[in-house]
Amino acid sequence: PIPNGNKQAMAWVNNMGRGNPNLHPVIVKNGGTSGFGTVIAINPTKDAAIFIGTNQVGSQPAAKGVEILRHLP
């Protein structure tokens, strides 16, 4: 099971907003290895997507991508 009511499909996570009806769902695929991390996140409600690539361990690109998409007007 995936926490917070999220769903997974072919390694993509459908982040449902932790049960908060004011947060739009964001579809996320992240990955990385020693020294870098990436994420592509899609907010279908706002017809928006973001890709973030980092070269710093612990930079949490997935969390930042979801946060950016949720704060778009």
PyMOL commands that set and color helices and strands:
alter all, ss='L'
color gray80, all
select helices_A, chain A and resi 3-5+61-70
alter helices_A, ss='H'
color red, helices_A
select strands_A, chain A and resi 7-9+12-15+26-33+36-43+48-54
alter strands_A, ss='S'
color yellow, strands_A
deselect
rebuild
show_as cartoon
